[in-house]
Amino acid sequence: MDLPLEALEQRASRTGLAGIPTRVMHGERLSEADCLAMYRSDDVSLLGLLANHVKVKMHGDVAFYNVNTHVNYTNFCNQFCGFCAFQRRPGDDGAYCMTPDQVYEELKNANPEATEVHMVAGVWPALKYDYFLEILRAAKSARPDIHVKAFTMVEIDEIVNLAKKPLPEVLDELREAGLDSMPGGGAEVFSERVRQQLYPRKMNAERWLELARGIHEYGFKTNCTLMYGMTETLEERVDHLSRLRALQDDTNGFQTFIPLAFHPDNTPMLSHIQKPSPTERLRSIAISRLFLDNVPHVKAYWIMLGLATAQAALSMGASDLDGTVSQEKVYHNAGADTPEVLSRSDIHRLIRESGHVPVERDTLYKVIRDFRSGDPDCGLTAPQSEAVSV
């Protein structure tokens, strides 16, 4: 770090962050009070400087990405969440539910270079337990070598209820059908107050954490998230991060944390709320890197952040840009104006412009290709008709 610690502390003392640079530079764990101070401080650039120091110490100058595709297999949902623009009921305009054959065709026609399919959707009990086994088998039948990352904790909770079997038995059957890991969605913010206000039908924090613990103990890796910018307080954000960190201390099952900026467009209850600013998005990246000291990666999910903000996030604590993506519907329905797919060339340019080295990974962060020495064979990862200029 260019600035000496004394200078950092002098600056921190003026912006409500006194003591935090010293603790960060000495590798000490930050407290909940520290986390709240970081949310309240206006000195986002200092937070980014400290977070980048931590990120570089952990991962060097690289930025990870993968070549992936999305399958949002249905938008049928009975959760009625006030923040969601994706949900539909049968008969609504735009409502759909993919059959296993359609999932097969979607994957068969997807980018042939994709190493991961990300499968999440709404919750609809009429689908029955076997449906989920069948769509996993369909995905693996279409692409035997692809890593299937599927089902949020909310979906898993519903699948377990439909199966009427213990969680380990359900996980056995899902793994046998093709499940390889799980994403981190469905947590939203753990505040019971916010849950009762916006998503009272969705599982509570205790159930989410209980499922995550059981899934980690079984051997699956997952991600974790925080949806921010709804009606939660800063204290509720801190509590959410603290609960994730405590669980990670016990299980070490989280690979990546993804702060998810709320997109209010087209949502039923919150369209009057403004989306978090780019500064607030970068603050969330930096704070999560500094506070979640036991989670290996923080992801700059470009779909939600926007391309320019995602680039900046790579110098403020983020070590992962997500992937090439294609067919993502959940956040685009909520007003995300980012492209629906990037090429490998696009991602490499975004990473290099931010001063980092692109490293292609698989879902479990095994390095596939390190492009430190240049970009040979850096072709498009999507058909030319789908690729975009950014």
N, C-alpha and C positions, 0 to 999 in steps of 0.2 A: 504494500500500500504506500502511495507516494507521501501522504501526510503523516507526520509523526503523531504518536498517540496523544501527546500533550496538546497539540493543535486540535485534534479531533475532540478531545474532552472539552476544550475551551468553546468550541463551536457547539457541542452537545449541551453544555450548561446554559447556553442562550436559547435553546430550542426545546427544552423539556426532556432531553435525552441523557442527562448527566449519569455517568457511570456505565452506560450501555456500551460505548466503544471499548472501554477497558475490559468488560466481561467478554465481549465478542473476541477481542484480540487475544485474550488469555484462554479462550476455549471454554468458558464457563456457561452453564445453562442459564438462559434468561427466565425470569419469573413472569407470572401473570401480570404483575404490576408493570414490569418492563414492557410487556406486550401492549398493555393499555396505553402506556406512555407513547409508544411508537404509533399507535393509531391516532393519538391526539396531537402529535407533533406536526408542524408544517414543513419540517426539514426532510422532505422525501428524498432529496438527493443524497443526504448523509446516510439515510437508511439504505439506499441503493449501493452506496460505496461500501458500507459494511457487509451487506448481503453478497455483493460481488466478491469481496475478500473471502467469505465463507465458501461460496460456490467454487472459486478458483482453487482453494485449498482442497476441496473434495474432488473436483473433476478436471482441473486445469482449464485450458482455453477451448475446450470442445463444446459443441452443442449437438445433442442427440436428436434424431428423428427416426421415424420408420415409414415404410410404404404400406399403407393400410386402406381399407375400405369399410364403409358402414352399411349395416342392414338394420333399419328400424322396422321390424317385422310387422308391427301393427300400431295404429294410433288409437285403437279402442282403449278406453280407460274409464274406470269407475272411481278414481281417487278425487276428482273434481278439485284439483289444486288451483288456488287463486292466481298463481304465478305462471301457469302453463298455457302456451299457445299451441301445443302439439296435440292435446287430447281431443278425441271425438267419441261419439256414440254411434253404433250402427244406424245407418240412415242419414247421418249428418253429411253435409257437403264435404267432400274430401276424405271421408272415412274409408279405411281399408284394413284388411287383414290378410297377410300373405300366407299361402299354403306352403307346406314343405316343398312341393315341386317348384313353387315360385322362388323360394329361398335358394334352392338348387340352381335354378336358372340365373338368378342374380349373381351368385358366386361364380358360376361357370363363365359368365360374361364379364366379370369384373377384371380389373387390371391384373394381368398375369404375373406381374412382379410383386404383387401384394403379399406380404408375409403374415398379415393379421387381418381378421375381420372383427369389427366391433359391433356387437348385436345387443341393442337395448330397445325397449318399447314401453307401451302402456301396460296396465294391469287389467285383465279381463278374464274372470274365473270361468266363463263358458268355454274357454279354450281347452280345458282339461289338462291333466298332468302329461299324458302321452304326447300331446302336441309339442311340448318343449323338448322332449327326447327326440322327436321326429325332425324338428328343425335343426337340431345339432347334428343329427346323422346326415341330414341333407347337405349341410354345409361341408362336412367332412367328406361326403361322397363326391361333391363337386370339386373340392380342393383338398385332397388328403393331407397335404403338407402344411396347410395354413393353420395358424394359431387362432383358435376361437376364444375371444375375450367377450363374455356375454353375461347379461343379467345383473342389474343393480341389486342391492340388498332388498329393495322393495319387491322386485320381481322374484328374488329367491324366497322371500317370506311367503309370497303367494304360491309359488311352486311347492314349497313344503306343506302349506295348508291343503293344496289340492292332492298331493301325494298321500297325505295322512300317514307319513312315515317319519322316523327320527331324522334329523338333519344329516348325520353321517351316512345313513343309507341312501338318502336322496343325492348327496354329493357323490357317492359311489356310482350311482346310476347316471348322473349327469356327466361325470368324467368318462365313463365307459362309452357314452353316446357321443362324446367329442369335446366337452368343455375343458378348456386349458387354463383359464384364469378369469378374473372378474374385474369390471371397472369399479369406480368408486362413487357412482351417483346415488341419488335417493336420500342422502343425508340432509340436504338443504342446509338449514342451521338448526342446531340441536335444541334451541330454546323451545320449551313447552308453550310459552306465551305466543310465540310466532306460529307454532304448529296449530294451536287452537284457532288462531286468526285466519290462517291462509291454507292449511292442508290438514284439517282435523281427522280425515279418514286415513291418512298415511301413518305408518308405524312411528312410534315415538323413539326418542334418542336411545333409550335403554335397549330396546329391541334391535335397533340398528347395530349398536355396539356389541350386543350379545351374538348376533349373527356373524358379524365380522370376526369376532374372537373365535367362534366355532369354525368358521371357514379357514382362518389362518392356522388354527391348530390341526385341522385336517390336512393342510399342506398346500392349499391354493394361495397364490399371491393375488393381491388386489391393489387398487388405487384408493385414494380418499379425496374428498372434496369439501368445499364450503361454498354455498350460494350466498353471496352478499349483495347488498344494495336494495333489499326489500324493505322491511320495517324493523329489522333487528337493531339493537343497540350495539355500541362498540364493546360493551361488557359481554354481550351475548356472543359476539364473534370470538372474543378471547376465551370464553368458556368452551366453545366448540373446538378451537385449536388445542386447548389444554386436554380435553377428553381424547382427542385423536392421539396426542403425544403420549398420554398415559397408556393407552391401549398398545401403541407401538413399542413402548418399553417392555410390555409383557409378551408380545407375539412376534414382533419384527416382520409382520406380514404385509405392510404397506410399502409399495415400490415408489410411488409418486403421489405428491399432493397437487391438486389442481384447484386453484381459486377460480370460481365461476362467477363472473359479473352478471347480475340480473339484467335480462333484456325485457323491457316492459311492453314492447310493441305487440299488439294482437292478443294480449292476455286479458282474461275476463274481469279482473279486479284491480289491477295495478297499473293501468295504462297512464294514469296521471303522475306516476313516479318517474323521475328522470334516471336514465341509466348512469352508472358510475362513470366519472370522467376518466380520461387516460391517466391522469395523475393518480387517482384513487386506485386504478387497476395496477399501476406500477407499485404503489404503496403495498398493496395486498401481496404481490409477488415477493417484495423485499421482506416484509414482516414474516411471511410463512417460511422463507429460507432461514431467517434468523431464529425464529421460535421453534420450528419443527426440526430440531437438531438431529433427530434420529430417523428421519425419512430421507432416503437417499436423493430423491429428485423433486424439484418443483417444476411444473410444466407451464409453459407459456402457450396456452391453447389458442392458437391464432384465430380459430373460428369465432371465438367470443371476444378476444382482445382487439382484433384488428391487426393488420399486418405490420404497420409502423410501430404500434405499441408492443406487439410481440417481439419485434426486433430489439427495441429498447429494453425489454424485460430480460433479454439474454445477458445484459450488463448490469442487471439489478437483482440477481439471485437465481434466475431460471436457468436450468441446464438442459431443458428439453423443449422442442418446438411442436410436439405431437407429430403428425404424419402428413402424408400427401392428401389423405381423406378423399372420399367421394360418396355421394348419395346421403350426406348428412341432412336430416330433416328437422330435428328437435329445435336447434337454436336458430336455424334459418327461418323456421315458422315464427319464431319470436322476434324477428327483425334483424338478425345478423346480416350485415351487408357485405361480408367477406365472400371471396370466391367459394364455390362448392368443391373445388379440387385444385390442388397445386401439382406441378410437375417436380421431379427431383431437381431439375435445373433451377426452377423457381426457388425451392427451399435452399439449395446451395447458395444462391445469390443472396437471399435474405440473411443467411447465417454469416457469409463472408463479409457482407456490408456492415454487419454488426461487430466485426473484428474477431470472429470465432471460426473454428474449424468444424466442418460438417462430419458427423459420424453416424452412419446408418446402423441402427440396432434392430434386434428383434424385440418382441413384447417383454421378454424377461431381461432385457438390457445386455444381452450378449452382442458384442460388436460383430456386425456383418461386413462392413467396409469402412475403413478410416481414410478420409480424403485429405489428409494432412499435406500430402505431396502434390496435390492437384486434383482435377476432376476428370480423369479418364473414364470413358464409358458412362458419362453422365447424361444419359438420354432421358426422354420423357417417361414418367411412370404412369401415364394415362394416355389413352388414345389422343391423337393430335386434335380431334374435334372437341375433346373435353378440357384440354390444357388451357391455362389462362396466362395472360401477361400481367405482372404485378409490379 
